[in-house]
Amino acid sequence: MSDPMRIRARVRGDKVDVKALIAHQMETGYRKNPDGSVIPAWYINEVKVMCNDKVVLHSFWGPSVAKNPFLSMSFSGGKAGDTISIYWKDNHGDSRTDSVQVS
């Protein structure tokens, strides 16, 4: 299982700012090991951000996203105390969900 995401969610005026650091190797499938063998592709291909189980972001990623990606977004309609959950799934079928309270 992967390491937990580092998530922050804060109210700024009438919007909620969400920032997350996602721990993932994000291999493209084009790099090679020192012995010349190709490192298999392994990357996040789906990300959902939810506020109290309502999807506020649903995105599809590919192999060009960097290792340990940083996600930053904002949305309207949230308030302090709401629960922000971030879910990701990769091309190997692994997934993770972490949550935080909006401050």
C-alpha positions in Angstrom: 0.0 0.0 0.0 1.2 3.5 -0.7 2.0 6.2 1.8 -0.8 8.5 2.9 -1.5 11.7 1.0 -0.6 15.0 2.7 -3.8 17.1 2.4 -4.7 20.6 3.5 -8.1 22.2 3.0 -8.8 25.8 4.1 -11.7 28.2 3.7 -10.5 31.4 1.9 -13.4 33.9 1.6 -16.2 32.0 -0.2 -14.0 29.2 -1.6 -12.2 26.2 -0.2 -8.6 25.8 -1.2 -7.4 22.2 -1.3 -3.7 21.2 -1.6 -2.5 17.6 -1.7 0.8 15.8 -2.1 0.2 12.3 -3.5 3.0 9.7 -2.9 3.3 7.6 -6.1 6.2 6.6 -8.4 4.5 7.6 -11.6 6.6 5.6 -14.1 6.0 6.4 -17.8 6.9 3.0 -19.3 9.7 4.6 -21.4 12.6 4.7 -18.9 15.1 1.8 -18.7 16.9 0.1 -15.9 20.7 0.1 -15.9 20.6 -3.4 -17.5 18.6 -2.0 -20.5 15.2 -3.5 -19.6 12.1 -1.2 -19.7 10.6 -0.1 -16.4 6.9 -1.0 -16.8 4.3 1.9 -16.8 2.8 2.6 -13.4 0.9 5.8 -13.0 -2.2 7.3 -11.5 -5.0 7.4 -14.1 -8.0 8.7 -12.1 -8.4 11.2 -9.3 -11.5 12.3 -7.5 -11.9 15.1 -4.9 -15.1 14.9 -2.8 -16.6 17.3 -0.3 -19.0 15.5 2.0 -19.3 12.7 -0.6 -20.1 15.2 -3.4 -17.6 15.1 -6.3 -16.0 18.5 -6.8 -13.2 17.3 -9.1 -13.0 14.2 -11.3 -9.9 14.1 -13.5 -8.0 11.5 -15.6 -4.2 11.6 -15.6 -1.6 9.9 -17.8 2.0 8.9 -17.7 3.3 12.4 -18.2 2.5 13.5 -14.6 5.6 13.8 -12.4 6.5 11.5 -9.5 4.7 12.4 -6.2 2.3 14.8 -7.9 1.0 17.9 -6.2 -2.6 18.8 -6.6 -4.0 22.3 -6.0 -7.6 23.4 -6.5 -10.4 25.5 -5.1 -14.1 25.2 -5.2 -17.2 27.1 -4.0 -19.8 25.8 -1.6 -17.7 24.3 1.2 -17.4 25.4 4.8 -15.2 24.8 7.8 -15.8 21.4 9.2 -16.7 19.7 5.9 -14.8 16.5 5.0 -12.6 16.5 1.9 -11.7 13.1 0.6 -9.2 12.5 -2.2 -9.3 9.1 -4.1 -6.9 7.9 -6.7 -6.6 4.8 -8.8 -3.6 3.7 -10.9 -3.2 1.6 -14.0 -2.3 -1.5 -11.9 -5.6 -1.3 -10.1 -4.1 0.0 -6.8 -6.1 2.8 -5.1 -6.1 5.0 -2.1 -8.5 7.4 -0.3 -7.5 9.9 2.4 -9.6 12.5 4.1 -9.2 15.7 6.0 -11.5 18.3 7.7 -11.7 21.8 6.2 -10.3 24.4 8.6 
